[in-house]
Structures are given as C-alpha cells and as structure tokens.
Amino acid sequence: MPPRPCPALTPDLSSKERGELALFVAAVLCAVGCAPVAQSKEDSSSLAPRFSGACDASAAVAVDDVSILMADDENNTLRLYRSDRPGPPVASFPWDAHLGIDPRTDKHPEVDIEGAAILGGHVYWISSHGRNKDGKWRANRHRFFALSIVPDGEGIRLEPFGKPTDGLAASLAANPRLRGYGLDEALQPGRDEVKRLAPKREGFNIEGLSAMPDGRSLLVAFRNPRPGGRALLVPLTNPAAVVAEGAAPAWGEPIELDLASAAAGKTRPLGIRGIEYSDRVNAYFLIAGPHDEEKTFAVYRWSGGATDRPELLPADTAAVNGEPGFTPEALVLFANSEKMLVLGDDGSRRVKVASPAECRKGAFDRGECEAKDLLDPARKTFRGLWLLGK
C-alpha cells in the first residue's frame, strides 16, 4: 500500500488544548509509513470540497492542522475526516452506547448533535435540546457530553469524559437570571406535543457551542428563540464539573447579539448556526441564519464583548450564500491558518437512484430520494466551504 500522508503539524500552536490534541492525532495518523503531504493546486483551489459517508454535517472541531472530528445530526456516529483529502472518513466511532441509547430498540435514537468545542483537552458536544419537526418531545435530544482523544496502536480511540447529562435545557429554562428570554415558553417539557414549538417555529433550539477565552467556560448559542429579534448566547461556566461530577450547570450573564441578513428587499433577524473562538485573532467567528427553512445566511466576527456589535464579513457572507443549496451548520477553525472551513447539511439534497430499493422505505419519489434516505452510506455526501475571515 502507498504511504499514508502525514498531516501538516506545527508544534508551536496558539491553543494549548488544541495543540495537545493535534500532537495526539498527528502522531497516530503518521505512525505507519506516512509521507509528507504536498497539497496540489487543485486541492488548494477547491472552494467546496465534498466528503462522503454522511450527509447531515452538524458539528465539528479541528483536532490538528488538517483533521476534523464531525457529527451528523441524523445519527450518533462521530467521524474523523481530513480536510485536505476530501472523501470518506479516516475512522468512524459509533457513540450510541456511551449516550445510553440502543438504536435497535429505541424508536427515536437520534441525539441531534448540533455543537462541539475543545476545552481543557476534551471535546464537548451539545445536542439541539429541541423537539422534532412536528413539535413532539424527544428525550434523546437532550444530551451534553464530552470525550477525550487517545492513541490506540495504529489508530485512535475516543474515550468518554464523565457522563452525559440531559438536564441543561431544564436548567436554562428555570434559571431566574434568564427569565424574560422566552426559554421556558420555548421548552415546555411537560407537554408531549405542541406543533408551534417545533424548532423551526417557536421552539427551543441550541445550534452552537464554543470555548471561551477564560479556558474553563463554554458559550452556548441559540438558533431559537431570538428574544426581541436578537441572537441569544449563554455562558456555561462549569462544563467539566457538569459531566465529570454531575454538578448542576452554572450559567453566566446572557448575551444578545443583533444579527440580520438582507434578502429580497427584507431584513431578517438571525439566530446562530455555528460559532468558534479564535485564539489567533482573539475573537469569535460565527455563522448566523434564520430559525426556519429560509436560506439567507451571514458570517460575522465578534470581539466577545456583550455590548460590542458583531462585524459582518461581506466576502464570506457572499461565499456562503453563493454556493447553491448550501446550508451551513458547523464552523471549523484551524490554529495555524487564516482560513476557516464551514460544513453544510446536504441531507435534503435530491439524489437520482435506479430503484426504490436504494432508498429508505417510502422515500423514493420519481427516480430520486433525499440524500439522508439513501441506504448506501458511501453515496451520502456533504460539502465544505473554505472561508477567509473577510
């Protein structure tokens, strides 16, 4: 077999936590007969690399200069990809058992992972904590969990850090500091089905997670609700204690950001689809989008100051809106690069098939089905889009 390419790695990383993970993953991927990567002109100019094996990219983190660990909101498997070599995953890690879910018997096994962040040498993941599209309560979508990346012979393995918790949303809705933001009304845990509380209508919907520069807190970002038309973010100040010790979540002061997009002569308030803090520039980058199915998005840079207005990045905003049918879901920053990679959810993309046998039962429609309904995982794909932070 030809030697496996090594990821580019500079040991002097700007983030201690990211650097530790980078050293782990780079060493493991290069353990057996690896050769240096010489990125081709075609690779470097690709605006929309396509990855396979999944189609509903929803959250991801960079674990070295080229590798990303990604979640798909339609299943509970984490996948390791190389951003410089789009294609199938390098490795896949089913995570159902660690989340207390048996997909063979559970009628609604999807955790609906929507955000990820690296903090203190661990990778934290958060689900939407929302209802399904019909406003039905789904307990499995209430998960906050963490893991560690460790070497394992010629590969890597993921080890749980602490235990998953399902109490974040209830804690947010009950917190006196957050009264008036509509979280209790958007959640309503005592009601099994409320159509208007679907995430794309008036319901509770977490979609972003970012490390904070204090080195111990995480910023939880909402797509919905948007109090007063503004995007809502709430600091979680003790994430390690929540998963490792079962501590009650401790919440900081909520932050409201005025985010909007202009399309078809109208200005729409936006929620947050993805957010990540950059040690390199000491600021957050975030992707904003509507709470519903509309496809008008905006990319911002934000200082992190509660009273500071985010700066719209026009070139990146144009790039995201200019990619046909692109729905941004996860923003990935690399420690040693100015470029950012945003991953899209292509689950609703129509794919031509030869027969109904290639699709999930009932999904075939006039020679096509949606990508998420394909039975062959190799045919499922999602796009990435390189942004420049401008």
Buried (B, 14 or more C-beta within 10 A) or exposed (E): EEEBBBBBBEEEBBBEBBBBBBBBBBBBBBBEEBEEBEEEEEBEEBEBBEBBBBBBBBBBBBBBBBBBBBBBBBBBBBBBBBBBBBEBBBBBBEBBEBBBBEBEEEEBBBBBBBBBBBBBBBBBBBBBBBBBEEBBBBEBBBBBBBBBBEBEEEEBBBEBBBBBBBBBBBBBBBBEEBEEBBBBEBBBBEEEEBEEBBBBBBBBBBBBBBBBBEEBBBBBBBBBBBBEBBBBBBBBBBBBBBBBEEEEBBBBEBBBBEBBBEBEEEEBBBBBBBBBBBBBBEBBBBBBBBBBEBBBBBBBBBBBEEEEEBEBBEEBBEBBBEBEEBBBBBBBBBBBBEEBBBBBBBBBBEBEBEEBEBBEEEBBEEEBBBBBBBBEBEBBBBBBBBBEBE
